[in-house]
Amino acid sequence: MSTKIVRTILPVAPNEYSQNFVNQLARNLDRVIDEQRNPLLNIQDVPSDSVANTLELGDLYEQNGFLRIVRQNDIFSGSTSATAAVGTVTVSTP
């Protein structure tokens, strides 16, 4: 897939403005646009939603291939299982 790159074009500053300022602004706008088009972000060791109940507000986790953020009112109950036995059962037939 090709990406068409469009450079920002700002007019030359009039005499009332500092040309140095406008040139710096144009360079910074180009840098921001480049960063938005080609983000360099690599987040490793993101936990899955299976441990989300151990995370804190603002932590990142992965759920079904999507990156999520723990928010204030999110509820993660986790899961618990247990088995128990009481007494014995006797079945007799006549």
N, CA, C and O of each residue as an XYZ file, in Angstrom:
376
protein
N       0.852     -1.172      0.000
C       0.000      0.000      0.000
C       0.897      1.235      0.000
O       1.782      1.366      0.846
N       0.674      2.109     -0.921
C       1.485      3.322     -0.992
C       0.818      4.444     -0.215
O      -0.407      4.532     -0.129
N       1.649      5.284      0.338
C       1.161      6.432      1.097
C       1.599      7.693      0.379
O       2.789      7.904      0.145
N       0.654      8.509      0.038
C       0.978      9.763     -0.620
C       1.383     10.762      0.459
O       0.626     11.029      1.392
N       2.568     11.300      0.317
C       3.076     12.265      1.296
C       2.803     13.671      0.793
O       3.223     14.060     -0.297
N       2.092     14.415      1.611
C       1.778     15.802      1.271
C       2.490     16.683      2.274
O       2.221     16.607      3.473
N       3.390     17.512      1.797
C       4.121     18.429      2.657
C       3.288     19.675      2.904
O       2.593     20.171      2.018
N       3.377     20.160      4.121
C       2.675     21.405      4.425
C       3.389     22.559      3.758
O       4.619     22.612      3.734
N       2.628     23.464      3.227
C       3.199     24.640      2.571
C       2.634     25.865      3.268
O       1.433     26.132      3.223
N       3.519     26.595      3.907
C       3.112     27.832      4.551
C       3.643     28.992      3.720
O       4.754     28.928      3.193
N       2.872     30.018      3.607
C       3.351     31.174      2.835
C       4.530     31.839      3.536
O       4.712     31.696      4.745
N       5.313     32.557      2.771
C       6.433     33.312      3.329
C       5.861     34.392      4.243
O       4.901     35.081      3.899
N       6.471     34.516      5.400
C       5.956     35.466      6.384
C       6.113     36.898      5.898
O       7.132     37.243      5.300
N       5.113     37.734      6.151
C       5.264     39.149      5.801
C       6.295     39.801      6.714
O       6.734     39.200      7.694
N       6.668     41.002      6.398
C       7.708     41.692      7.155
C       7.347     41.890      8.627
O       8.242     41.970      9.468
N       6.066     41.969      8.956
C       5.674     42.177     10.350
C       5.979     40.969     11.221
O       6.127     41.105     12.436
N       6.074     39.787     10.616
C       6.332     38.570     11.373
C       7.789     38.182     11.246
O       8.457     38.544     10.278
N       8.274     37.451     12.215
C       9.640     36.942     12.166
C       9.673     35.745     11.223
O       9.005     34.739     11.462
N      10.435     35.855     10.175
C      10.525     34.747      9.233
C      11.143     33.517      9.897
O      10.795     32.385      9.560
N      12.042     33.733     10.823
C      12.649     32.628     11.542
C      11.584     31.830     12.292
O      11.606     30.599     12.280
N      10.649     32.528     12.945
C       9.574     31.871     13.676
C       8.697     31.047     12.744
O       8.388     29.894     13.043
N       8.299     31.618     11.636
C       7.427     30.908     10.695
C       8.153     29.704     10.112
O       7.536     28.655      9.921
N       9.440     29.823      9.825
C      10.206     28.692      9.321
C      10.292     27.569     10.355
O      10.173     26.394     10.007
N      10.498     27.924     11.613
C      10.515     26.927     12.682
C       9.150     26.264     12.813
O       9.062     25.052     13.008
N       8.094     27.050     12.706
C       6.747     26.517     12.780
C       6.495     25.518     11.657
O       5.937     24.445     11.888
N       6.903     25.869     10.451
C       6.713     24.975      9.308
C       7.475     23.669      9.505
O       6.942     22.598      9.214
N       8.714     23.737      9.994
C       9.496     22.515     10.237
C       8.838     21.646     11.297
O       8.775     20.425     11.156
N       8.349     22.278     12.357
C       7.701     21.513     13.423
C       6.395     20.885     12.955
O       6.087     19.753     13.327
N       5.634     21.594     12.154
C       4.408     21.010     11.607
C       4.722     19.807     10.730
O       4.033     18.789     10.801
N       5.754     19.917      9.908
C       6.174     18.779      9.086
C       6.574     17.592      9.955
O       6.229     16.452      9.644
N       7.293     17.849     11.031
C       7.719     16.779     11.931
C       6.514     16.106     12.582
O       6.467     14.878     12.665
N       5.550     16.883     13.039
C       4.351     16.316     13.659
C       3.577     15.470     12.654
O       3.123     14.374     12.983
N       3.427     15.968     11.446
C       2.708     15.218     10.411
C       3.434     13.914     10.107
O       2.792     12.872      9.972
N       4.765     13.950      9.995
C       5.540     12.731      9.745
C       5.370     11.728     10.875
O       5.215     10.534     10.623
N       5.397     12.196     12.112
C       5.237     11.299     13.256
C       3.850     10.675     13.290
O       3.703      9.522     13.695
N       2.843     11.411     12.876
C       1.483     10.865     12.845
C       1.325      9.820     11.748
O       0.599      8.842     11.920
N       1.997     10.024     10.634
C       1.903      9.069      9.525
C       2.724      7.818      9.786
O       2.339      6.729      9.360
N       3.837      7.950     10.471
C       4.743      6.832     10.710
C       5.104      6.757     12.189
O       6.232      7.078     12.562
N       4.170      6.340     13.033
C       4.473      6.306     14.461
C       5.517      5.232     14.772
O       5.465      4.125     14.234
N       6.447      5.568     15.631
C       7.464      4.624     16.080
C       7.154      4.262     17.524
O       7.701      4.847     18.460
N       6.267      3.288     17.687
C       5.824      2.903     19.018
C       5.846      1.392     19.109
O       5.251      0.706     18.277
N       6.519      0.876     20.098
C       6.596     -0.564     20.286
C       6.402     -0.850     21.768
O       7.319     -0.658     22.567
N       5.229     -1.302     22.130
C       4.913     -1.597     23.523
C       5.007     -3.104     23.688
O       4.306     -3.852     23.007
N       5.878     -3.555     24.597
C       6.072     -4.981     24.792
C       5.532     -5.419     26.143
O       5.368     -4.611     27.057
N       5.260     -6.710     26.252
C       4.807     -7.344     27.494
C       3.517     -6.730     28.023
O       3.393     -6.476     29.221
N       2.559     -6.492     27.133
C       1.253     -5.983     27.547
C       0.443     -7.167     28.071
O       0.273     -8.147     27.347
N      -0.061     -7.109     29.304
C      -0.810     -8.238     29.845
C      -2.161     -8.390     29.150
O      -2.685     -7.445     28.561
N      -2.710     -9.595     29.232
C      -4.028     -9.835     28.651
C      -5.108     -9.487     29.664
O      -4.815     -9.176     30.818
N      -6.353     -9.541     29.222
C      -7.463     -9.195     30.109
C      -7.677    -10.249     31.194
O      -8.465    -10.030     32.113
N      -6.984    -11.392     31.102
C      -7.140    -12.414     32.139
C      -6.564    -11.970     33.481
O      -6.938    -12.506     34.524
N      -5.663    -11.001     33.459
C      -5.093    -10.484     34.710
C      -5.517     -9.041     34.959
O      -4.910     -8.342     35.771
N      -6.549     -8.599     34.267
C      -6.964     -7.198     34.365
C      -7.385     -6.811     35.780
O      -7.282     -5.642     36.154
N      -7.865     -7.787     36.581
C      -8.283     -7.448     37.941
C      -7.090     -7.116     38.844
O      -7.287     -6.664     39.972
N      -5.852     -7.332     38.365
C      -4.668     -6.975     39.154
C      -4.060     -5.651     38.710
O      -3.095     -5.178     39.311
N      -4.622     -5.047     37.656
C      -4.059     -3.818     37.107
C      -4.585     -2.591     37.836
O      -5.610     -2.645     38.515
N      -3.872     -1.494     37.684
C      -4.265     -0.240     38.317
C      -4.830      0.731     37.280
O      -4.678      0.520     36.077
N      -5.460      1.760     37.735
C      -6.036      2.784     36.884
C      -4.985      3.330     35.918
O      -3.907      3.747     36.342
N      -5.298      3.329     34.618
C      -4.388      3.843     33.609
C      -3.470      2.803     32.992
O      -2.798      3.095     32.003
N      -3.421      1.585     33.550
C      -2.588      0.528     32.977
C      -3.158      0.055     31.646
O      -4.362      0.151     31.409
N      -2.281     -0.457     30.773
C      -2.688     -0.995     29.485
C      -2.856     -2.497     29.577
O      -2.143     -3.154     30.335
N      -3.798     -3.060     28.807
C      -3.949     -4.499     28.682
C      -4.511     -4.807     27.300
O      -5.048     -3.927     26.628
N      -4.383     -6.069     26.881
C      -4.853     -6.496     25.564
C      -6.095     -7.357     25.722
O      -6.147     -8.245     26.572
N      -7.095     -7.084     24.893
C      -8.332     -7.863     24.920
C      -8.770     -8.110     23.483
O      -9.098     -7.174     22.755
N      -8.774     -9.377     23.082
C      -9.194     -9.782     21.733
C      -8.442     -9.020     20.640
O      -9.037     -8.640     19.631
N      -7.151     -8.796     20.831
C      -6.339     -8.125     19.824
C      -6.380     -6.608     19.866
O      -5.763     -5.954     19.025
N      -7.091     -6.035     20.824
C      -7.181     -4.584     20.945
C      -6.487     -4.132     22.215
O      -6.568     -4.802     23.245
N      -5.807     -2.998     22.146
C      -5.152     -2.405     23.298
C      -6.174     -1.595     24.077
O      -6.860     -0.746     23.509
N      -6.278     -1.851     25.364
C      -7.261     -1.168     26.215
C      -6.552     -0.492     27.387
O      -5.406     -0.807     27.707
N      -7.259      0.440     28.016
C      -6.747      1.163     29.183
C      -7.715      0.966     30.330
O      -8.925      1.095     30.148
N      -7.196      0.654     31.518
C      -8.045      0.503     32.691
C      -8.581      1.873     33.064
O      -7.817      2.802     33.328
N      -9.923      1.991     33.084
C     -10.564      3.267     33.403
C     -11.121      3.246     34.821
O     -11.131      2.205     35.477
N     -11.576      4.380     35.280
C     -12.025      4.552     36.656
C     -13.139      3.577     37.043
O     -13.078      2.988     38.122
N     -14.145      3.392     36.203
C     -15.298      2.586     36.583
C     -15.298      1.183     35.990
O     -16.328      0.509     36.011
N     -14.156      0.727     35.460
C     -14.067     -0.638     34.934
C     -14.112     -1.629     36.087
O     -13.534     -1.393     37.148
N     -14.803     -2.737     35.867
C     -14.913     -3.783     36.878
C     -14.368     -5.066     36.280
O     -14.859     -5.541     35.257
N     -13.361     -5.619     36.915
C     -12.791     -6.893     36.492
C     -12.911     -7.843     37.672
O     -12.183     -7.705     38.655
N     -13.817     -8.798     37.586
C     -14.073     -9.675     38.720
C     -13.098    -10.833     38.812
O     -12.954    -11.421     39.884
N     -12.426    -11.179     37.729
C     -11.556    -12.344     37.769
C     -12.393    -13.597     37.872
O     -13.591    -13.561     37.590
N     -11.802    -14.690     38.263
C     -12.566    -15.928     38.426
C     -11.980    -16.734     39.570
O     -10.782    -16.681     39.846
N     -12.850    -17.476     40.222
C     -12.451    -18.330     41.330
C     -13.202    -19.636     41.207
O     -14.383    -19.649     40.859
N     -12.530    -20.731     41.490
C     -13.219    -22.017     41.482
C     -12.785    -22.825     42.701
O     -11.667    -22.670     43.192
N     -13.672    -23.681     43.182
C     -13.380    -24.506     44.346
C     -14.200    -25.779     44.280
O     -15.275    -25.803     43.679
N     -13.698    -26.828     44.893
C     -14.444    -28.084     45.013
C     -14.404    -28.519     46.464
O     -13.445    -28.245     47.184
N     -15.442    -29.188     46.876
C     -15.504    -29.668     48.255
C     -16.323    -30.950     48.297
O     -17.127    -31.212     47.402
N     -16.116    -31.734     49.326
C     -16.869    -32.968     49.510
C     -17.309    -33.049     50.959
O     -16.550    -32.698     51.863
N     -18.540    -33.511     51.186
C     -19.058    -33.658     52.535
C     -19.696    -35.046     52.637
O     -20.647    -35.356     51.919
N     -19.178    -35.851     53.511
C     -19.776    -37.162     53.757
C     -19.648    -38.113     52.576
O     -18.877    -37.879     51.645
N     -20.421    -39.190     52.638
C     -20.430    -40.199     51.575
C     -21.863    -40.527     51.228
O     -22.779    -40.303     52.020
N     -22.042    -41.053     50.057
C     -23.369    -41.440     49.593
C     -23.338    -42.941     49.366
O     -22.444    -43.465     48.702
N     -24.340    -43.634     49.934
C     -24.452    -45.075     49.736
C     -25.728    -45.362     49.006
O     -26.795    -44.893     49.401
N     -25.635    -46.130     47.942
C     -26.811    -46.502     47.156
C     -26.948    -48.024     47.272
O     -26.016    -48.770     46.970
N     -28.100    -48.455     47.704
C     -28.327    -49.908     47.811
C     -29.576    -50.279     47.042
O     -30.531    -49.504     46.989
N     -29.576    -51.441     46.455
C     -30.726    -51.912     45.701
C     -31.236    -53.195     46.346
O     -30.427    -53.999     46.809
N     -32.549    -53.416     46.394
C     -33.098    -54.632     47.020
C     -32.865    -55.866     46.198
O     -33.269    -56.958     46.596
